[in-house]
Amino acid sequence: MDLKEMRDKIDAIDRQIVSLLNARYEVVREVGKWKLERGLPIYVPEREKALLEKLDSLNQGPMLKSTLHSIYREIMSGAYPLEQQLRVAYFGPAATYTHQAAKQQFGSSVEYYPRPDIADVFRDVEAEKVDYGVVPVENSTEGVVNYTLDLLLGSSVKVCAEINLPIHHCLLSKAALSEIRKVYSHPQSLAQCRCWLTEHLPGVELVEAASNTRAAQFAVEEPNSAAICSELAASVYDLKVLETKIEDNPRNTTRFFVVGNQENAPSGNDKTSLCFVVQDRVGALYDCLLPFRESGITLTMIESRPSKKVNWEYVFYVDLLGHVSDPIVKEALEKLQQYTSYLKILGSYPV
């Protein structure tokens, strides 16, 4: 075939794709009506996980798995407004990593609401001003976000999903790299990119900003300046991406929780988050952890926080592999409850 014939063939395939997508969305609209009549949630994490796994098994290439997931993330996102418009609150201003994580999970077709405080996200979800909230909970190098854990303890919301976002810092500017005289960023981001900055921009002034979003605004306003931000900030603030992945640790990852007012059905590969307060006696924590060992349940995180109710009383936060409805998990939790003065299931969600 010559080039025109190949392009004609692509055009014909595109017509089929558009027709099939619209046929899919017609069915989606009917599914939405069925769910609304029965008061069922529109966003079902375990269903989306199962769909992606099924698509992976169907994909024979040459399309990459990551490409397939990106395409279907937007296809699923485009389905939400046909069922019911989803509203998602997230911590921080636009173009933050939390915003990026929210878009990774929900796509481009939902309504996003930035919130200045993590507590505001929780309050909006509890009051049903939004359907879901996205908040940071843990960083692979900095540890847990204590404020998020404290809010989970006192809130009625449930953890519906988790998002693991590799944190890749980008250098953004309106100027060329050789013209940069000043770099703005949050102190944490500056520290995470110190080696790259020393090697590629020696002698350039490094200025701390209240947030990476504010740094992007400085880069817009001030000539010959740049900002260290997420790649999403480039499109939001109309800046050029001069360099990508300038962080010193390429494995730096932040974990986010999607919180909502629903409980998920098992997906077959789940994680459960919970918290408990131990009874004040010798060996109490050992006794609380023993049921998990005896049941062969893997714990992926354990953290402690002051309860803020009684001096020297601590709340332990645990993530385990399994769904709260799994018989083996239920049995372990029943044993755990005997050794605690307080136990709360924060949510079960697909790994």
C-alpha positions in Angstrom: 0.0 0.0 0.0 1.1 3.6 -0.6 0.7 6.3 2.1 -2.7 7.4 0.9 -4.1 3.9 1.0 -2.7 3.3 4.6 -4.3 6.6 5.7 -7.6 5.7 4.1 -7.4 2.4 6.0 -6.8 4.2 9.3 -9.7 6.6 8.6 -12.0 3.6 8.0 -10.9 2.0 11.3 -11.5 5.4 13.1 -15.0 5.4 11.8 -15.6 2.0 13.3 -14.0 3.0 16.6 -16.3 6.1 16.9 -19.4 4.1 16.1 -18.5 1.4 18.6 -17.7 3.9 21.3 -21.1 5.5 20.9 -22.7 2.1 20.9 -20.9 1.4 24.2 -22.1 4.7 25.7 -25.7 3.9 24.8 -25.4 0.8 27.0 -23.6 2.9 29.7 -26.6 5.3 29.7 -28.9 2.3 30.4 -26.6 1.0 33.1 -26.7 4.5 34.7 -30.5 4.5 34.8 -30.5 1.0 36.4 -28.0 2.1 39.1 -29.9 5.3 39.9 -33.2 3.5 40.3 -31.5 1.2 42.9 -29.4 3.8 44.6 -26.1 2.2 43.5 -22.8 4.1 43.2 -21.7 5.2 39.7 -18.0 4.7 40.5 -17.2 1.0 41.2 -13.5 0.5 41.7 -13.6 -3.3 41.7 -15.5 -3.3 38.4 -13.0 -0.9 36.8 -10.1 -3.1 38.0 -11.7 -6.2 36.6 -12.4 -4.5 33.3 -8.7 -3.4 32.9 -7.5 -6.9 33.8 -9.9 -8.4 31.1 -8.6 -5.9 28.5 -5.0 -6.8 29.3 -5.8 -10.5 28.5 -7.4 -9.4 25.2 -4.5 -7.2 24.2 -2.2 -9.0 21.8 -0.1 -5.9 20.9 1.5 -4.0 19.5 -0.4 -1.6 21.8 1.4 -1.2 25.1 -0.4 -2.0 28.3 0.1 1.5 29.6 -1.4 2.9 26.4 -4.5 0.7 26.7 -5.0 1.7 30.3 -4.7 5.4 29.5 -7.2 5.1 26.6 -9.7 3.2 28.7 -9.3 5.5 31.7 -10.7 8.3 29.5 -13.4 6.0 28.0 -14.6 5.2 31.5 -14.3 8.8 32.5 -16.4 9.8 29.6 -19.1 7.4 30.7 -19.6 9.1 34.1 -21.5 12.1 32.8 -23.9 9.8 30.9 -24.7 8.0 34.2 -24.4 10.9 36.7 -21.8 13.7 36.8 -19.2 12.8 39.3 -17.8 15.6 41.6 -14.3 15.0 43.0 -12.6 17.2 45.6 -8.9 17.1 46.1 -6.4 18.6 48.4 -4.5 21.7 47.2 -4.7 24.1 44.3 -4.8 23.0 40.6 -1.8 21.3 39.1 -0.6 19.7 42.3 0.4 16.1 42.5 -2.9 15.3 44.3 -4.7 16.9 41.3 -2.6 14.7 39.0 -3.5 11.6 41.1 -7.2 12.5 40.9 -7.1 12.8 37.1 -5.1 9.5 36.9 -8.0 7.8 38.7 -11.0 9.5 37.3 -9.9 11.0 34.0 -10.8 14.3 32.4 -14.6 14.1 32.3 -15.5 14.7 36.0 -15.9 17.9 37.9 -12.9 18.7 40.1 -12.9 20.9 43.2 -9.6 22.0 44.7 -9.6 22.4 48.5 -7.1 24.3 50.6 -7.1 21.8 53.5 -7.3 18.0 53.7 -10.1 18.4 56.3 -12.1 20.4 53.8 -12.0 17.4 51.5 -13.3 15.1 54.2 -16.1 17.6 55.2 -17.2 17.9 51.5 -17.5 14.2 51.1 -19.3 13.7 54.5 -21.8 16.5 53.6 -22.2 15.0 50.1 -21.2 18.2 48.4 -18.9 16.0 46.3 -19.0 12.3 45.5 -15.4 11.5 46.3 -12.2 13.1 47.7 -8.6 12.5 46.9 -6.0 13.0 49.7 -2.3 12.0 50.2 -1.7 9.3 52.8 1.9 8.1 52.4 5.2 8.9 50.6 7.8 6.3 49.9 10.6 8.6 51.3 8.8 11.0 53.7 6.5 8.4 55.4 2.8 8.8 56.2 0.7 11.9 56.2 -0.3 12.1 59.9 -3.0 14.6 59.3 -4.8 12.3 56.9 -4.6 9.4 59.4 -6.0 11.6 62.2 -9.0 12.6 60.0 -9.7 9.0 59.0 -10.0 8.1 62.6 -12.7 10.7 63.3 -14.6 10.7 60.0 -17.5 8.6 58.7 -16.0 8.4 55.2 -14.6 5.1 53.8 -11.5 4.5 51.8 -12.7 3.4 48.4 -9.5 3.2 46.4 -5.8 3.8 46.5 -3.6 5.6 43.9 0.1 5.1 43.7 1.6 8.1 41.8 5.4 8.2 40.9 6.5 11.7 41.7 8.4 13.0 38.7 9.5 16.6 39.0 9.7 18.8 35.9 11.5 22.1 35.2 9.0 24.5 33.7 9.5 28.0 32.3 8.7 30.4 29.5 12.5 30.9 28.9 15.1 28.5 27.5 17.2 26.5 29.9 20.3 28.6 29.2 18.3 31.8 30.2 17.2 30.6 33.6 18.6 32.7 36.5 16.2 31.7 39.3 14.3 28.5 40.2 11.2 28.5 42.4 9.8 25.5 44.2 8.5 24.1 47.5 11.4 23.4 49.9 10.7 19.6 49.7 10.9 19.6 45.9 14.1 21.7 45.9 15.7 19.1 48.2 14.5 16.2 46.1 16.1 17.8 43.0 19.3 19.1 44.6 21.8 17.0 42.6 20.2 17.7 39.2 20.1 21.5 40.0 23.8 21.5 41.1 24.9 19.7 37.9 22.7 21.4 35.3 22.0 24.9 36.8 25.1 25.7 38.9 25.0 29.2 40.4 21.3 29.7 39.7 19.4 31.2 42.6 17.1 28.7 44.3 14.0 30.3 45.9 11.6 28.6 48.2 7.8 29.0 47.5 4.8 28.1 49.6 3.8 25.5 47.0 4.8 24.2 43.6 1.7 25.8 42.2 2.8 29.2 43.6 6.2 28.5 42.0 4.6 28.0 38.6 2.9 31.4 39.0 6.2 33.0 39.7 7.7 31.4 36.6 4.8 32.9 34.6 5.2 36.4 36.0 9.0 36.7 36.3 11.3 36.7 33.2 14.2 34.2 33.2 12.7 32.2 36.0 11.6 28.6 36.3 9.6 26.3 38.6 9.9 22.7 39.7 6.4 21.3 39.4 4.3 18.4 38.0 4.0 18.1 34.3 0.3 18.9 34.7 1.2 22.4 35.8 2.7 23.1 32.4 -0.7 22.8 30.7 -2.5 24.7 33.5 -0.1 27.6 33.5 1.0 27.6 29.8 4.7 26.9 30.6 7.2 24.9 28.6 8.6 21.7 29.9 12.3 22.2 29.8 13.3 18.9 31.5 11.4 16.0 33.0 12.2 13.5 35.8 14.8 15.8 37.4 14.3 14.2 40.9 17.3 12.6 42.5 15.3 9.5 43.6 13.4 8.0 40.6 11.5 5.6 42.9 9.8 8.4 44.9 6.1 7.5 45.0 3.2 9.0 46.8 0.1 7.0 47.8 -3.3 8.7 47.8 -6.7 7.6 49.1 -10.0 8.0 47.3 -12.5 8.6 50.1 -16.3 8.3 49.7 -19.5 7.2 51.4 -19.6 3.6 49.9 -18.3 0.2 50.7 -16.7 -1.9 47.9 -17.5 -5.5 47.1 -14.4 -7.8 46.9 -12.4 -7.6 43.7 -10.3 -10.7 44.3 -7.1 -8.7 45.1 -7.9 -6.3 47.9 -6.4 -4.3 50.7 -8.1 -3.3 53.9 -7.2 -0.3 56.1 -8.1 -0.3 59.8 -7.2 1.3 63.0 -7.4 0.2 66.7 -6.5 1.2 70.2 -4.8 -1.4 72.3 -5.8 -2.2 75.9 -3.3 -0.8 78.4 -1.4 -3.9 79.5 1.9 -5.8 78.9 2.1 -7.4 75.5 -1.0 -5.8 74.2 0.3 -4.9 70.7 1.9 -8.4 70.3 -1.5 -9.9 71.1 -3.2 -7.6 68.5 -0.8 -8.6 65.7 -0.8 -12.3 66.5 -4.2 -13.1 64.8 -2.8 -11.8 61.5 0.3 -14.0 61.8 -1.8 -17.1 62.7 -4.1 -16.5 59.7 -1.2 -15.9 57.3 -2.4 -12.3 56.5 0.2 -10.0 55.2 0.4 -6.5 56.8 1.7 -3.9 54.3 1.7 -0.9 56.8 1.6 -0.3 60.5 1.8 3.2 62.0 1.0 4.7 65.4 -0.5 8.1 66.3 -1.4 9.7 69.6 -5.1 9.3 70.2 -5.3 12.9 71.5 -8.0 11.8 73.9 -5.9 10.1 76.7 -2.2 10.9 77.4 0.1 8.2 76.1 -2.7 6.3 74.4 -1.9 5.4 70.8 -4.0 4.5 67.8 -2.4 1.9 65.5 -3.1 2.1 61.7 -2.8 -1.1 59.7 -3.1 -2.0 56.1 -3.5 -5.7 55.3 -3.9 -7.8 52.2 -7.5 -9.1 51.9 -11.1 -7.8 51.9 -13.0 -7.3 55.2 -15.6 -9.8 54.0 -13.0 -12.6 53.4 -13.6 -15.4 55.9 -10.0 -15.5 56.9 -9.9 -11.7 57.5 -13.2 -11.7 59.4 -11.9 -14.4 61.7 -8.7 -12.4 62.4 -10.6 -9.2 63.1 -12.9 -11.0 65.5 -9.8 -12.2 67.4 -8.3 -8.7 67.2 -11.3 -7.1 68.8 -10.9 -9.1 72.0 -7.6 -7.3 72.6 -8.6 -3.7 71.6 -10.6 -1.0 73.3 -11.5 0.5 69.9 -11.5 -1.0 66.4 -12.5 0.8 63.2 -12.5 -0.5 59.6 -11.5 2.4 57.3 -12.3 0.6 54.1 -11.5 -2.3 51.7 -10.5 -1.5 48.2 -8.7 -3.0 45.2 -4.9 -3.2 45.3 
